[in-house]
Amino acid sequence: MGSQISKQIERRKEISTEKKVLVDLEESSGETYPGSDYRPSDGKNWMAGFNPEKLHINQIVWPGTHDSASNRIGIPLITRPFAQCQSLSIYRQLCVGTRVFDIRVQEDRRVCHGILTTYSVDVVIRDLKKFLLETESEIVILEVRTEFGHEDPPEFDKYLEEQLGEYLIHQDDSVFGKTIAELLPKRVICVWKPRKSPAPKHGSPLWSAGYLKDNWIDTDLPSTKFESNMKYLGEQPPVSSRKYFYRVENTVTPQADNPIVCVKPVTNRIHGYARLFITQCFSRGCADKLQIFSTDFIDEDFVDACVGLTRARVEGKA
């Protein structure tokens, strides 16, 4: 018992030390980078705010969400705090400015996070289609994967194609160098990541797992995650030469051996340092590699941070 208490005391000291590392880094480097002062007038149509004939897919810094459809997961006040990573619906996230979604499904097409479930994926598709009907030039990346420990929903690729067929941008390496105008009226890049079913092939309406990569590490230590994100991002080619999307997640994850296992208080350890991360990308010479930037509990400031850097790239300032 005593050793367990001692272990927890050390863990609390470690977390406190890591939080201070980020605070000190923020105080020494600030949060100013090209485009950091930009605020889009309309988050719902921020891509349209740029010239679609000039905005290339590989210039965009895409604001994304982690466990995107978890706003109503589990039982309120009982199991929900252990799995909820977003407070907004998919539609509200889209209106705020989110453009990349991480959707996990199980055998019956219900969205899940581990063993906890929420609404059917139909709700996600309905929200997305509602948004697409209300906008004209917004491109969305929809990643759908079978959650770890579950089987693939039967014929799920056909379901996605039937539901989103008219909007789907087909799997094609040339997409990365194209402008938004060259892709319209197609609006959705849908990445399907099954566990056992055949992966989508080149030229198909859906994209395979290799086109959306990341290097996720399982930690609740904010500085450890921050530096890991920076390390792996630095190892990527610049966005101008990549033929895949690369995601960095500004999140940390509750650990079973720590008393604090609810998502929000844990992820808050890193949540406020998104702008610091972008600033450090410039300081460390990898700003030209940042592409998809995702978070838990997305808000307008996170979106603005990404859109501002996108604007700087369009203007040749980054």
MIMARTOR-675927 format. One record per residue (C-alpha): residue number from 1; chain; x, y, z. Coordinates in steps of 0.001 Angstrom, whole numbers, plus 500000, padded with zeros to 6 digits. Example, Ala and Ser with C-alpha at 12.3 -4.5 7.8 and 13.67 -1.06 7.14 Angstrom:
R; 1; A; 512300; 495500; 507800
R; 2; A; 513670; 498940; 507140
//
This chain:
R; 1; A; 500000; 500000; 500000
R; 2; A; 502781; 502386; 500942
R; 3; A; 504670; 501707; 497707
R; 4; A; 501535; 502447; 495683
R; 5; A; 501032; 505764; 497470
R; 6; A; 504685; 506624; 496921
R; 7; A; 504329; 505784; 493239
R; 8; A; 501335; 508080; 492893
R; 9; A; 503151; 510927; 494630
R; 10; A; 506013; 510555; 492162
R; 11; A; 503560; 510488; 489266
R; 12; A; 501961; 513730; 490431
R; 13; A; 505398; 515347; 490688
R; 14; A; 506263; 514149; 487172
R; 15; A; 503046; 515576; 485717
R; 16; A; 503589; 518857; 487537
R; 17; A; 507153; 519084; 486246
R; 18; A; 506043; 518405; 482670
R; 19; A; 503308; 521032; 482843
R; 20; A; 505893; 523549; 484054
R; 21; A; 508131; 522715; 481079
R; 22; A; 505371; 523853; 478711
R; 23; A; 504594; 526942; 480773
R; 24; A; 508263; 527948; 480743
R; 25; A; 508566; 527261; 477018
R; 26; A; 505504; 529404; 476340
R; 27; A; 506905; 532256; 478432
R; 28; A; 510264; 532151; 476640
R; 29; A; 509080; 531703; 473049
R; 30; A; 505585; 533211; 472980
R; 31; A; 502824; 532135; 470605
R; 32; A; 503415; 534394; 467608
R; 33; A; 503919; 532926; 464133
R; 34; A; 502950; 533958; 460573
R; 35; A; 499159; 534241; 460528
R; 36; A; 498716; 533907; 464298
R; 37; A; 496716; 537139; 464479
R; 38; A; 494233; 536090; 461767
R; 39; A; 490627; 535294; 462679
R; 40; A; 488276; 534052; 459931
R; 41; A; 484999; 535971; 459805
R; 42; A; 482996; 532777; 459253
R; 43; A; 484238; 529475; 460659
R; 44; A; 481564; 527598; 458763
R; 45; A; 482967; 528808; 455427
R; 46; A; 486612; 529500; 456180
R; 47; A; 487935; 527665; 453117
R; 48; A; 485578; 529663; 450912
R; 49; A; 487107; 532775; 452478
R; 50; A; 490260; 531995; 450508
R; 51; A; 490169; 531854; 446718
R; 52; A; 489275; 528195; 445912
R; 53; A; 491179; 528561; 442641
R; 54; A; 494381; 529363; 444544
R; 55; A; 494087; 527324; 447755
R; 56; A; 495894; 524006; 447222
R; 57; A; 495089; 520931; 449290
R; 58; A; 498716; 520685; 450440
R; 59; A; 498685; 524292; 451726
R; 60; A; 495881; 523677; 454215
R; 61; A; 496508; 523214; 457939
R; 62; A; 493477; 521090; 458715
R; 63; A; 491811; 521499; 462157
R; 64; A; 490749; 518054; 463318
R; 65; A; 489156; 516303; 466257
R; 66; A; 490169; 513172; 468152
R; 67; A; 487352; 510664; 468845
R; 68; A; 485123; 513080; 466992
R; 69; A; 481698; 511545; 467626
R; 70; A; 481968; 511045; 471386
R; 71; A; 479830; 514005; 472503
R; 72; A; 477016; 511710; 473704
R; 73; A; 478947; 508536; 474413
R; 74; A; 478160; 506299; 477389
R; 75; A; 475941; 507301; 480308
R; 76; A; 475960; 510960; 481426
R; 77; A; 477891; 511566; 484676
R; 78; A; 478648; 507837; 484983
R; 79; A; 480669; 506421; 482077
R; 80; A; 480687; 509428; 479738
R; 81; A; 483547; 511342; 481448
R; 82; A; 485865; 508373; 480839
R; 83; A; 485397; 508380; 477048
R; 84; A; 484011; 511766; 475964
R; 85; A; 486579; 513697; 473914
R; 86; A; 484243; 516248; 472277
R; 87; A; 481321; 518292; 473593
R; 88; A; 479956; 519356; 470187
R; 89; A; 478032; 517322; 467621
R; 90; A; 479647; 516625; 464263
R; 91; A; 477512; 519348; 462673
R; 92; A; 478489; 521928; 465310
R; 93; A; 482156; 520976; 464926
R; 94; A; 481863; 521556; 461185
R; 95; A; 480294; 524964; 461761
R; 96; A; 483102; 525931; 464164
R; 97; A; 485609; 525017; 461448
R; 98; A; 486669; 521413; 462030
R; 99; A; 487593; 519690; 458765
R; 100; A; 489051; 516308; 459820
R; 101; A; 487079; 513705; 461766
R; 102; A; 488154; 510548; 463587
R; 103; A; 485169; 508161; 463688
R; 104; A; 485432; 504708; 465326
R; 105; A; 482777; 502083; 464612
R; 106; A; 481896; 498580; 465736
R; 107; A; 480088; 495619; 464148
R; 108; A; 476577; 497133; 464287
R; 109; A; 477674; 500487; 462773
R; 110; A; 477416; 502262; 466103
R; 111; A; 480141; 504738; 466975
R; 112; A; 482280; 503632; 469915
R; 113; A; 485338; 504470; 471989
R; 114; A; 486702; 501272; 473435
R; 115; A; 483815; 499383; 475025
R; 116; A; 481514; 502408; 475283
R; 117; A; 479052; 503186; 472507
R; 118; A; 476955; 506076; 471270
R; 119; A; 474706; 506789; 468288
R; 120; A; 474769; 505090; 464886
R; 121; A; 477227; 506279; 462245
R; 122; A; 474075; 507353; 460372
R; 123; A; 474018; 510401; 462663
R; 124; A; 477544; 511343; 461589
R; 125; A; 476645; 511003; 457905
R; 126; A; 473445; 513010; 458385
R; 127; A; 475319; 515866; 460082
R; 128; A; 478004; 515866; 457387
R; 129; A; 475492; 515926; 454539
R; 130; A; 473549; 518740; 456205
R; 131; A; 476728; 520798; 456344
R; 132; A; 477679; 520006; 452751
R; 133; A; 474267; 521150; 451555
R; 134; A; 474698; 524455; 453398
R; 135; A; 478191; 525218; 452057
R; 136; A; 479897; 525192; 448672
R; 137; A; 483678; 525111; 448921
R; 138; A; 484535; 523330; 452191
R; 139; A; 486544; 520091; 451850
R; 140; A; 486243; 517517; 454649
R; 141; A; 488457; 514554; 455527
R; 142; A; 486392; 511783; 457127
R; 143; A; 488419; 508978; 458674
R; 144; A; 486334; 505949; 459648
R; 145; A; 487991; 503004; 461342
R; 146; A; 486917; 499819; 463035
R; 147; A; 487689; 500280; 466730
R; 148; A; 490352; 498064; 468285
R; 149; A; 488827; 494867; 469651
R; 150; A; 485845; 494944; 467278
R; 151; A; 484987; 493361; 463938
R; 152; A; 484347; 495311; 460751
R; 153; A; 480703; 496238; 460060
R; 154; A; 479510; 494044; 457169
R; 155; A; 479803; 495662; 453716
R; 156; A; 480666; 498983; 455298
R; 157; A; 482580; 500209; 452279
R; 158; A; 479428; 499894; 450188
R; 159; A; 477482; 501776; 452853
R; 160; A; 479918; 504699; 452785
R; 161; A; 479894; 504823; 448999
R; 162; A; 476095; 504757; 448866
R; 163; A; 475716; 507463; 451498
R; 164; A; 478404; 509848; 450246
R; 165; A; 478893; 508841; 446614
R; 166; A; 478099; 512214; 445028
R; 167; A; 480566; 513998; 447348
R; 168; A; 483460; 511537; 447353
R; 169; A; 486873; 512573; 446032
R; 170; A; 488376; 509343; 444683
R; 171; A; 491696; 507983; 445908
R; 172; A; 494340; 509586; 443689
R; 173; A; 497858; 510876; 444455
R; 174; A; 497304; 513901; 442221
R; 175; A; 494744; 515286; 444697
R; 176; A; 497517; 516620; 446948
R; 177; A; 498695; 519120; 444352
R; 178; A; 495254; 520279; 443271
R; 179; A; 493301; 523350; 444299
R; 180; A; 489897; 523202; 445938
R; 181; A; 488349; 524513; 442716
R; 182; A; 489825; 521591; 440783
R; 183; A; 488131; 519099; 443121
R; 184; A; 484695; 520680; 443310
R; 185; A; 481882; 519694; 443350
R; 186; A; 483417; 516673; 445139
R; 187; A; 483921; 517578; 448783
R; 188; A; 484820; 514556; 450943
R; 189; A; 488034; 512547; 451257
R; 190; A; 486824; 509432; 453087
R; 191; A; 489544; 507211; 454551
R; 192; A; 488232; 503741; 455454
R; 193; A; 490416; 501729; 457847
R; 194; A; 488950; 498232; 458363
R; 195; A; 490637; 495678; 460586
R; 196; A; 490158; 492622; 458345
R; 197; A; 488115; 493632; 455300
R; 198; A; 489968; 494470; 452054
R; 199; A; 491475; 497966; 451957
R; 200; A; 490239; 500434; 449331
R; 201; A; 492253; 500293; 446109
R; 202; A; 493778; 503095; 444078
R; 203; A; 491093; 504930; 442124
R; 204; A; 488244; 503788; 444349
R; 205; A; 485814; 506240; 445996
R; 206; A; 487381; 505528; 449410
R; 207; A; 490975; 506072; 450541
R; 208; A; 493136; 503430; 452241
R; 209; A; 494831; 503713; 455648
R; 210; A; 498246; 504619; 454222
R; 211; A; 496940; 508000; 453127
R; 212; A; 496341; 509199; 456700
R; 213; A; 499270; 508580; 459019
R; 214; A; 500226; 509560; 462553
R; 215; A; 502516; 508482; 465387
R; 216; A; 500256; 508311; 468392
R; 217; A; 501803; 507562; 471792
R; 218; A; 499803; 506559; 474857
R; 219; A; 500758; 508979; 477634
R; 220; A; 499219; 511422; 480074
R; 221; A; 502431; 513460; 480288
R; 222; A; 502026; 516741; 478357
R; 223; A; 505651; 517621; 477623
R; 224; A; 506409; 514025; 476645
R; 225; A; 503553; 514108; 474120
R; 226; A; 504497; 517593; 472898
R; 227; A; 508094; 516554; 472196
R; 228; A; 507032; 513242; 470655
R; 229; A; 504717; 515109; 468287
R; 230; A; 507555; 517429; 467344
R; 231; A; 510024; 514585; 466816
R; 232; A; 507792; 512534; 464528
R; 233; A; 506595; 515590; 462617
R; 234; A; 510199; 516565; 461993
R; 235; A; 510814; 513174; 460373
R; 236; A; 508121; 513740; 457708
R; 237; A; 508722; 515194; 454240
R; 238; A; 507369; 518737; 453660
R; 239; A; 503682; 518900; 452734
R; 240; A; 504640; 520115; 449260
R; 241; A; 506174; 516726; 448430
R; 242; A; 504004; 514334; 450483
R; 243; A; 501439; 512030; 448920
R; 244; A; 499667; 511298; 452197
R; 245; A; 498132; 513257; 455055
R; 246; A; 500025; 513369; 458349
R; 247; A; 498253; 514085; 461638
R; 248; A; 499560; 515505; 464896
R; 249; A; 497232; 515192; 467901
R; 250; A; 497456; 517825; 470637
R; 251; A; 496104; 515382; 473231
R; 252; A; 497156; 513312; 476205
R; 253; A; 495378; 510186; 477416
R; 254; A; 494256; 508985; 480863
R; 255; A; 496236; 506044; 482213
R; 256; A; 494784; 503142; 484186
R; 257; A; 497461; 503364; 486894
R; 258; A; 496645; 507004; 487675
R; 259; A; 493739; 508153; 489888
R; 260; A; 492607; 510737; 487324
R; 261; A; 491003; 508728; 484520
R; 262; A; 488450; 511210; 483150
R; 263; A; 489412; 512602; 479757
R; 264; A; 488884; 516328; 480238
R; 265; A; 491120; 517070; 483244
R; 266; A; 493890; 514964; 481714
R; 267; A; 493765; 516377; 478179
R; 268; A; 493584; 519907; 479605
R; 269; A; 497250; 519463; 480525
R; 270; A; 498150; 520029; 476860
R; 271; A; 494982; 521517; 475355
R; 272; A; 496050; 525143; 475721
R; 273; A; 499412; 524714; 474000
R; 274; A; 498323; 524325; 470370
R; 275; A; 499613; 527758; 469388
R; 276; A; 502843; 527087; 471248
R; 277; A; 503261; 523920; 469195
R; 278; A; 502881; 525833; 465930
R; 279; A; 505320; 528478; 467163
R; 280; A; 507834; 525767; 467999
R; 281; A; 507367; 524220; 464565
R; 282; A; 508754; 527452; 463136
R; 283; A; 511545; 527631; 465712
R; 284; A; 512624; 524057; 464986
R; 285; A; 512305; 524226; 461211
R; 286; A; 509355; 521924; 460609
R; 287; A; 506463; 524350; 460048
R; 288; A; 506361; 523285; 456392
R; 289; A; 505496; 519752; 457540
R; 290; A; 502445; 520524; 459687
R; 291; A; 499226; 519431; 457993
R; 292; A; 496457; 517879; 460123
R; 293; A; 496363; 519196; 463692
R; 294; A; 493782; 517524; 465941
R; 295; A; 492547; 518067; 469472
R; 296; A; 490064; 516985; 472102
R; 297; A; 487225; 519425; 472868
R; 298; A; 487873; 521637; 469856
R; 299; A; 487116; 525355; 470109
R; 300; A; 487271; 528425; 467875
R; 301; A; 490773; 529423; 468975
R; 302; A; 492191; 526068; 467899
R; 303; A; 490523; 526433; 464500
R; 304; A; 491785; 530020; 464182
R; 305; A; 495333; 528870; 464951
R; 306; A; 495219; 526448; 462007
R; 307; A; 493386; 528750; 459612
R; 308; A; 495807; 531590; 460339
R; 309; A; 498777; 529439; 459326
R; 310; A; 496881; 528351; 456207
R; 311; A; 496406; 532011; 455289
R; 312; A; 500123; 532703; 455775
R; 313; A; 500964; 529849; 453417
R; 314; A; 498547; 531133; 450774
R; 315; A; 500141; 534585; 451043
R; 316; A; 503643; 533149; 450804
R; 317; A; 504537; 534168; 454355
R; 318; A; 505080; 530650; 455677
//
